[in-house]
C-alpha cells in the first residue's frame, strides 16, 4: 500500500481512527505510484489521495460516513484541470441564442430568427458562438441580422470572443456612424461608405457592449452551473477563469461574486481560481539595476 502525507494519515488497523471521505474499490485506477501503472483501490479525504493499494488494504479507511464506490473493474483516472476557461460567459451564451455547433450562415440566421421569436419586443438578442469561416471575408453584416431580429437590437460574439456581430438597431442605440473613430484597441468593420457594417473587433466591441443589459444574479448563477456541469462532463474538476472582472466588450459584469455565492451555497463543485484582466492587475515591480 502507498500512502501520502504524515505517518498519522495511515489508518490504525486496530482502532480504525482514520477514515476517508471516499473509497474506490474493485477497479483499475491509473497511477504512476505502482510499477504496473494501476492499483485496485484508493482512499480519498481532505481533497487529496490518502492511499492506493489492494481492496483489503484500502477497506481499513472505510468509516461510518465514508462513501464507498465499487468500480466493478472499470477504469478510474485523475481528473483534468483547465487553466483558461470562461464558464460563466460560456454558460450564459449556451442559455441564450447558442450558435455553437452550427457551421453555415443560413443555419445561424435560422437559429437567431427562431430564438428572437421567443423574446419580448423590447429584449436584446444575445448569445454567441458563430464561426468566421461561415461568412465572406470572415465578417458577418448587420443587414443579415436586421432581416431576422424584427427590430430588436442584437449583440452576438463569435467563438473566440474577439468579434461581435451586431445589427442596425444595436448600432443606432450606441450611436455608431461613419464618423465614429476606431478605438485604439479595436476596429469597426465598415462598408464602402465608411459606415459600420455589423462586425466589431476587440476593443470596438465595447462601443455596443456597454449598452447591453447586464445579466441578473440569478442568470449568472445559472450560467456558472451550466458551464460547470459541462466541464465536469469532460472530466475537468479544477479551473482558472481567465476573465474574472468586468468585461464591457462582452457585456459581462464581474462574476467574482457569482463564484462566492455559489461556494457559500455549496453549488461550486470544482476548484476555481481567478485570473484578473490585465487592466486590473497591480503594476509590475521593476527590479533595481
KEVEX-596558 format. One record per atom (N, C-alpha, C): residue in three letters; x, y negated, z. Coordinates in steps of 0.1 Angstrom, whole numbers, plus 5000, padded with zeros to 4 digits. Example, Ala and Ser with C-alpha at 12.3 -4.5 7.8 and 13.67 -1.06 7.14 Angstrom:
# KEVEX-596558
ALA513250575078 ALA512350455078 ALA513250335078 SER512850225071 SER513750115071 SER512950005079 
END
This chain:
# KEVEX-596558
UNK500850125000 UNK500050005000 UNK500949885000 UNK500549774992 UNK501249654992 UNK500449544998 UNK501049475008 UNK500349365015 UNK501149235013 UNK500449125015 UNK501048995014 UNK500848915026 UNK501648805028 UNK501448715040 UNK502148775052 UNK501648735063 UNK502248775076 UNK501948915079 UNK502848985087 UNK502649125091 UNK501249145097 UNK500749035104 UNK499449045111 UNK498249055101 UNK498549025088 UNK497449045078 UNK497149185076 UNK498049275078 UNK497749415076 UNK496749465087 UNK495849555084 UNK494849595093 UNK495449685105 UNK494849675116 UNK495249755127 UNK494349885126 UNK495049995122 UNK494250115119 UNK493450165131 UNK493950135143 UNK493250175155 UNK492050095158 UNK492249955157 UNK491149875161 UNK490249815149 UNK490849825137 UNK490149765126 UNK489949615127 UNK490949545133 UNK490749405137 UNK490749315124 UNK491449355114 UNK491549265102 UNK490549315091 UNK489549235088 UNK488549265078 UNK488649175066 UNK488449225054 UNK488449155042 UNK487049095039 UNK486948995031 UNK485648945027 UNK485149025016 UNK486049075007 UNK485649154996 UNK486649274994 UNK486149394992 UNK486949504989 UNK486449574976 UNK487449594967 UNK487149664954 UNK487749804955 UNK486849904952 UNK487250044953 UNK487050114940 UNK487750224938 UNK487450314927 UNK487650264914 UNK488650174912 UNK488750104899 UNK490150124893 UNK490350044883 UNK491750034877 UNK492049884877 UNK492749844887 UNK493049704890 UNK494449664885 UNK494449574875 UNK495749534869 UNK496549454879 UNK497849494881 UNK498749424890 UNK500249454886 UNK501149354886 UNK502549384884 UNK503249434897 UNK502449444908 UNK503049494920 UNK503249644921 UNK502649714911 UNK502749864911 UNK503549904899 UNK504350004900 UNK505150054888 UNK504350084876 UNK503150144878 UNK502250174867 UNK501550054861 UNK501549944868 UNK500749834864 UNK499349824869 UNK498849934876 UNK497549944881 UNK497450004895 UNK496449964902 UNK496150034915 UNK494650064915 UNK494250134925 UNK492850184926 UNK491950084934 UNK492550014943 UNK491649934952 UNK492349804956 UNK491549714961 UNK492149584965 UNK491249524976 UNK491849454985 UNK491249384996 UNK491449234994 UNK490449144995 UNK490549004993 UNK489948935005 UNK490548825009 UNK490048745020 UNK490748615021 UNK490048515025 UNK490548375026 UNK491048325013 UNK490548375002 UNK490948324989 UNK492148384983 UNK492648484990 UNK493948554985 UNK493748704985 UNK494548774977 UNK494548914978 UNK495348964990 UNK494749034999 UNK495349075011 UNK496249205009 UNK495749295001 UNK496449424999 UNK495949494987 UNK496849574981 UNK496549654970 UNK496949804973 UNK496149894969 UNK496550034972 UNK495550134968 UNK495550254974 UNK494650354972 UNK493350334980 UNK492250394976 UNK490950374982 UNK491050404997 UNK491750515001 UNK491850545015 UNK492650445023 UNK493550375017 UNK494350265024 UNK493450145025 UNK492850105015 UNK492049975015 UNK490849985023 UNK490250105025 UNK489050115033 UNK489250065047 UNK490550055052 UNK490850005065 UNK490449855066 UNK490349785055 UNK490049645055 UNK488449625055 UNK487749725055 UNK486249715054 UNK485749685068 UNK485049575070 UNK484449545083 UNK482949535082 UNK482249495092 UNK480849485092 UNK480249385082 UNK481049285078 UNK480549185069 UNK481249185056 UNK482049285053 UNK482749295041 UNK481849335029 UNK481949265018 UNK481249315006 UNK482149414999 UNK481549534997 UNK482249644991 UNK481749664977 UNK482549664967 UNK482149694953 UNK482849814948 UNK482049914944 UNK482650034938 UNK482750014923 UNK483950004918 UNK484149974904 UNK483850094894 UNK483750214900 UNK483450334892 UNK484350344880 UNK485650324883 UNK486550354872 UNK486750234863 UNK486050124864 UNK486150014855 UNK487449934858 UNK487749854848 UNK488949764848 UNK488649634855 UNK489549594864 UNK489449464871 UNK490749384868 UNK490549264863 UNK491649174860 UNK491649044868 UNK492748984871 UNK492748854877 UNK492048754869 UNK491348654875 UNK490548554868 UNK491548454861 UNK491048384852 UNK491748284845 UNK491548144851 UNK492548054848 UNK492447914852 UNK492547834839 UNK491847724838 UNK491947634827 UNK492347494832 UNK493447444827 UNK493947314832 UNK493447194824 UNK492547214814 UNK492047094807 UNK490647134802 UNK489647104810 UNK488247124806 UNK487347004810 UNK486146994804 UNK485246894807 UNK483846954810 UNK483747024822 UNK482547094825 UNK481247014825 UNK481346894831 UNK480146804832 UNK479746754819 UNK480646694811 UNK480346644798 UNK479846754789 UNK480546864789 UNK480146974780 UNK478847034784 UNK478647044797 UNK477347094802 UNK476147004799 UNK476446874800 UNK475446774797 UNK475046784782 UNK476046784773 UNK475746794759 UNK474946924755 UNK475247034762 UNK474547164760 UNK473147154764 UNK472747064773 UNK471447054778 UNK470646944769 UNK471346874761 UNK470746774752 UNK470646834738 UNK471046744728 UNK471046794714 UNK472346854711 UNK472446984714 UNK473647064713 UNK473947114698 UNK474947044692 UNK475247074678 UNK476347184677 UNK476947224688 UNK477947324688 UNK477447454682 UNK478347514674 UNK477947634667 UNK477347614653 UNK476847494650 UNK476447464637 UNK477547424628 UNK477447434615 UNK478647404607 UNK478347314595 UNK477047284591 UNK476847214579 UNK476047084583 UNK476146984574 UNK475346864575 UNK473846884576 UNK473246964567 UNK471846994568 UNK471447054581 UNK472247144586 UNK471947214599 UNK471947114610 UNK472947014610 UNK472946914621 UNK471746824620 UNK471346784608 UNK470246694607 UNK468946764611 UNK468746884608 UNK467546964611 UNK467446974627 UNK468647004633 UNK468647014648 UNK468346884654 UNK468946774649 UNK468646644655 UNK467246604654 UNK466646634642 UNK465246594640 UNK464346674649 UNK464546804651 UNK463746884660 UNK463946834674 UNK465146804678 UNK465346754692 UNK464646624694 UNK464746534684 UNK464146404686 UNK462646404688 UNK462046504682 UNK460546514683 UNK460146554697 UNK461046594706 UNK460746634720 UNK460846514729 UNK461346394724 UNK461746284732 UNK460646174732 UNK460546104743 UNK459745984743 UNK460145884733 UNK459245794729 UNK459545694719 UNK460745604722 UNK460945574735 UNK462045484738 UNK463345554742 UNK463445684741 UNK464545754745 UNK465745754735 UNK466945764740 UNK468145784731 UNK468245924727 UNK468745944715 UNK469046084711 UNK470546104714 UNK470746194724 UNK472046214730 UNK472446364729 UNK473746394729 UNK474246524728 UNK475546524722 UNK475746614712 UNK477046614705 UNK477546754701 UNK478746764696 UNK479346894692 UNK479446914677 UNK479246804669 UNK479346824654 UNK480846834650 UNK481046884638 UNK482446904633 UNK482646824621 UNK483846754620 UNK484146664609 UNK484146734595 UNK484646854594 UNK484646914580 UNK483246924574 UNK482146904581 UNK480846914575 UNK480446784567 UNK481346684568 UNK480946554561 UNK482146514552 UNK481746444541 UNK482746394531 UNK483746304539 UNK485046324537 UNK486046244544 UNK486046264559 UNK485246354564 UNK485246384579 UNK484446284587 UNK483646194580 UNK482946094588 UNK481446094584 UNK480546114593 UNK479046104590 UNK478645954589 UNK477445934585 UNK477045794583 UNK475645774591 UNK475445644593 UNK474245604601 UNK472945634593 UNK473045624580 UNK471845644572 UNK471245784574 UNK472145884574 UNK471646024577 UNK470846034590 UNK471445974600 UNK470845974613 UNK469545894613 UNK469545784607 UNK468245704606 UNK467045784601 UNK467345874591 UNK466345944585 UNK465646054594 UNK466346094605 UNK465846204613 UNK465646154628 UNK465846034631 UNK465745994645 UNK464545904648 UNK463745864637 UNK462445794639 UNK462645664647 UNK463645594645 UNK463845464651 UNK464545474665 UNK464745584670 UNK465345604683 UNK466845584681 UNK467545514691 UNK469045504690 UNK469645634692 UNK470745664685 UNK471445794687 UNK472945774689 UNK473545854698 UNK474945854701 UNK475345994703 UNK476146044693 UNK476546194693 UNK478046204691 UNK478746234702 UNK480246254700 UNK480446384692 UNK481546394686 UNK481946514678 UNK482546614688 UNK483046724682 UNK483546834690 UNK484746794699 UNK485646714693 UNK486846674701 UNK486646544709 UNK485446484708 UNK485146364716 UNK486046244713 UNK486546244701 UNK487246124696 UNK486546044686 UNK485346084682 UNK484446014673 UNK483046024677 UNK482245914676 UNK480845924679 UNK480045894666 UNK479045964664 UNK478145944652 UNK476945864658 UNK476745744652 UNK475645654657 UNK474745614646 UNK473545574649 UNK472645524638 UNK472445374639 UNK471645324630 UNK471445174629 UNK470845124641 UNK469945194648 UNK469345144660 UNK470345124671 UNK471245214672 UNK472345204682 UNK473245094679 UNK473645074666 UNK474544964662 UNK473844834665 UNK472544824663 UNK471844694665 UNK471844664680 UNK471544764688 UNK471544744703 UNK472844684708 UNK473944744702 UNK475344704706 UNK475744574699 UNK475044524689 UNK475344404682 UNK476544414673 UNK476744534668 UNK477944554659 UNK477544514644 UNK478444434638 UNK478244384625 UNK479544394617 UNK479544344605 UNK480744344597 UNK481744244603 UNK481344154612 UNK482244064618 UNK482844114631 UNK482344234636 UNK482944284648 UNK484344344646 UNK485344294653 UNK486644344651 UNK486844484657 UNK487744564651 UNK488144684657 UNK488844664671 UNK488544744681 UNK489244724693 UNK490744774691 UNK491544744701 UNK492944774700 UNK493144924700 UNK492344994707 UNK492445144709 UNK491545224700 UNK490945164690 UNK489945244682 UNK489645184669 UNK488745244662 UNK488445194648 UNK486945214645 UNK486345114639 UNK484945124634 UNK485045174619 UNK484445284616 UNK484345324602 UNK483345224595 UNK483745174583 UNK482945074576 UNK482645114562 UNK481545054557 UNK481145074543 UNK481944974534 UNK481544974521 UNK482344884512 UNK482144744515 UNK481144704522 UNK480844564525 UNK481444524539 UNK482144624546 UNK482744594559 UNK481744614570 UNK480544654568 UNK479544674579 UNK479844814585 UNK479544834598 UNK479744964605 UNK478945064597 UNK479545184594 UNK478945284586 UNK478245394594 UNK478645404607 UNK477945504616 UNK478945594623 UNK480245574622 UNK481245654629 UNK482145564636 UNK482345594649 UNK483145504658 UNK484245594664 UNK485545554662 UNK486645634666 UNK487245584679 UNK487545684688 UNK488245654701 UNK487745534708 UNK488545424711 UNK488045314719 UNK486845244713 UNK486645254700 UNK485445194694 UNK484145264698 UNK484245384703 UNK483045454708 UNK482445374720 UNK483245304728 UNK482745234739 UNK481845114735 UNK481945064723 UNK481144954719 UNK479644994719 UNK479345114717 UNK477945164718 UNK477845244731 UNK478845314735 UNK478745404747 UNK478345324759 UNK478745194760 UNK478445114771 UNK476945084773 UNK476245104762 UNK474745084762 UNK473945214764 UNK474645324764 UNK473945454766 UNK473445464780 UNK472145494782 UNK471645514796 UNK472445614803 UNK472845584816 UNK473645684823 UNK472845804828 UNK473345924828 UNK472646034833 UNK472346024848 UNK471246084853 UNK470946074867 UNK471746174875 UNK471746164888 UNK472546254896 UNK472046404894 UNK470746414893 UNK470246554890 UNK470646604877 UNK470746524867 UNK471246564853 UNK472746604854 UNK473546524862 UNK474946554863 UNK475146684870 UNK474346714881 UNK474546834888 UNK474146954879 UNK473046944872 UNK472547054863 UNK473647074852 UNK474246974847 UNK475346984837 UNK476547054843 UNK476947024855 UNK478047094861 UNK477747244863 UNK476547274867 UNK476247414870 UNK476247494857 UNK475747434846 UNK475747494833 UNK477147514828 UNK477947414829 UNK479347424825 UNK480047534833 UNK479847534846 UNK480547624855 UNK480147774851 UNK478847794849 UNK478347924845 UNK478947974832 UNK479147884823 UNK479747924810 UNK481247954812 UNK481947884821 UNK483347914824 UNK483448044831 UNK482548074840 UNK482648204847 UNK482348314838 UNK481448294828 UNK481148404818 UNK482448444810 UNK483348354809 UNK484648374802 UNK485748424811 UNK485448444824 UNK486448484834 UNK487248374839 UNK486848254838 UNK487548134843 UNK486948094857 UNK487748094867 UNK487348064881 UNK488047944887 UNK489047894881 UNK489747774886 UNK489947674874 UNK489747544876 UNK489747444866 UNK490347314870 UNK490847244860 UNK491147104862 UNK490347024852 UNK489446944858 UNK488646854850 UNK489546744844 UNK489646734831 UNK490646644825 UNK490246494825 UNK488946474830 UNK488546334830 UNK487546314841 UNK488046304853 UNK487146264864 UNK487346114866 UNK486346034864 UNK486345894864 UNK485445844853 UNK485145714853 UNK484245654844 UNK484845674830 UNK484045724820 UNK484445734806 UNK483445664797 UNK483545534796 UNK482545454789 UNK482445484775 UNK483545534769 UNK483545564754 UNK482645684752 UNK482245764762 UNK481345874761 UNK480045854767 UNK479845734773 UNK478645704781 UNK478545784793 UNK479745824799 UNK479745904811 UNK480145834823 UNK479445844835 UNK479845784847 UNK480945874854 UNK481445824865 UNK482445904872 UNK481646024879 UNK482146144876 UNK481546264881 UNK482146324894 UNK482946244900 UNK483646294912 UNK482546324923 UNK481646234924 UNK480546254934 UNK479746374931 UNK479646414918 UNK478846534915 UNK479546654920 UNK480846664919 UNK481646774924 UNK481546774939 UNK481546664946 UNK481546664960 UNK480146714965 UNK479046664959 UNK477746714963 UNK477546854960 UNK478046904949 UNK477947054946 UNK478747134956 UNK479847084960 UNK480647164970 UNK479947154984 UNK479347044987 UNK478647035000 UNK477447125000 UNK476747134989 UNK475547224988 UNK475947364985 UNK477147404985 UNK477647534982 UNK477247584968 UNK477247494959 UNK476947524945 UNK478247534937 UNK479247484942 UNK480547484934 UNK481247614937 UNK481247704927 UNK481847844929 UNK483147854922 UNK483747754916 UNK485047754911 UNK485947664919 UNK487247694918 UNK488247604924 UNK488447484914 UNK488247364918 UNK488247254909 UNK489247144914 UNK490047094904 UNK490946984907 UNK490646874897 UNK490946754899 UNK490646644890 UNK491946584884 UNK491746534872 UNK492846454866 UNK492246324862 UNK492746224869 UNK492146084867 UNK492646034854 UNK491745954847 UNK492145884835 UNK493445794837 UNK494245784826 UNK495445704827 UNK495245564833 UNK494145504829 UNK493845364834 UNK493645354849 UNK493345474855 UNK493145464870 UNK494245524878 UNK495245574872 UNK496345634879 UNK497245524885 UNK497945544896 UNK498845444901 UNK500045424892 UNK500645304891 UNK501745284882 UNK502845374885 UNK503645414875 UNK504845494877 UNK505845414885 UNK506545484894 UNK507645424902 UNK508945434894 UNK509645324892 UNK510845334884 UNK512045354894 UNK512845444891 UNK514045474899 UNK515045364897 UNK515745324908 UNK516845224906 UNK517945284898 UNK518545194890 UNK519645234881 UNK520845264889 
END
